Amino acid sequence: MSNIRAPFGDLQDVTIAATGATAVTLSKDGYNSVIPTLTGNATLTVTADSELEAGAEFSIVVKTTATETFTFAGNIVAPVVTGVAGKTWAQGFKYNGTAFYPVGAKIQVD
């Protein structure tokens, strides 16, 4: 999913590993995750670039094959998500100048 238009331009894709750790530095105003299918527990560590402005957005969509856990770390604040076998969940985040916080509850989309 690339070239998604938003009020601040194209969203940038972030690829999340299907298992293990993924570390990303976010420096643009909008990001969208490339939908991984988890095969094991995963952790996403986000670093906010020093030039990143408050109001930046990040959305994540993840499929799970079983009950894998997804943990957030770094400049993203959210509870650990435990997947449901064969289901997809989504969560949106907004940057407040210090960290990305959820803009609503995580939802199961299928």
N, C-alpha and C positions, 0 to 999 in steps of 0.2 A: 504494500500500500504506500505509494509515494505520490507526491504532488497533491496532497490534500490541501485545499485552500482554506485559510482561516483569516480572521481580521488582520493578523500581523504577517501574512504571507504563507508560504508553503510550510507545512509541518515537516519536521525531520524525523526519520525513522530511527528507532532504537531496537537492535536485535538482542533478545534475551536468550541465554543458553537454556537448553531443555533440562539440564540438571547442573548442580554446582553453583558457582559464583559468577556473576556478571557485574562489572564495574563500569560506570559511564560518567562522563562529565557533561553536564548540560549547560550550553552557553547561548542558545537561541531562545526565542519567545514561545515556541510550541513544538511539542514532541508527541509521537505516536509510536506505540510498540508494534513490532512485527510479531504476529501472533505465534508464540511457541506452543508446542504440545509437550508438557512436562513429562519426563520419564523418571524423575527423581526429585527430591527436595531441591529448591532453588533459592538463592539469595540475590537481590538486586541492591547494589550499593550505588547511591547517587551522590555525586559531588556537584555542587552548584558553582559554576565559574564566577569569579569575582566581578565580572561585567554583567552578569545576569540581573535583570530588573524584576522587581516585584510585579506580579500579574502574569508571569510566564506560566504556561500550562503543560501538563504531561498526562497522557491517557495510556492505560495499559489494559490489554485483553490477553487472557491466558486460558488455554485448554488444559485439562488434566486427564490422565489415563486412569488414575486411582485416587488416593487421598494424599497426594503430595502436598507438602507445605511450601508456601512462598513467603519469604521473609524480606522486609524492607530495612535498609540500613543507610547510614550517612545522612545526607540532607533531605531525606524523605521520611516522614513520620506516619506510620500506619501499623495496625496490628497484623500479626501473622495470619495469612489466609490458608485454610485447609481446603483443598479441592474436593470435589465430588466426582466419582468415577464417570468419565466420558462427558463431562460438562465443561462449559466455558463461563468464565467470570470476567467482569470489567470494573475498572475503578478510574476515576478522574482525580487529578491533583492540581493545585494552584500554589505558586511560589509566593511567599509573603515577604521576601527580602532576606530570609534566614533559612527557611526550609519549605519543602513541598508538603502540603497537608491535603487530605481527602476533601473533596468538595461535596461529597454525599456518601451514602452507604455503598459498599461493594454490592454489585448485583450479579446474579446468575442469569445469563442471557439465553441458555437453552437447557 
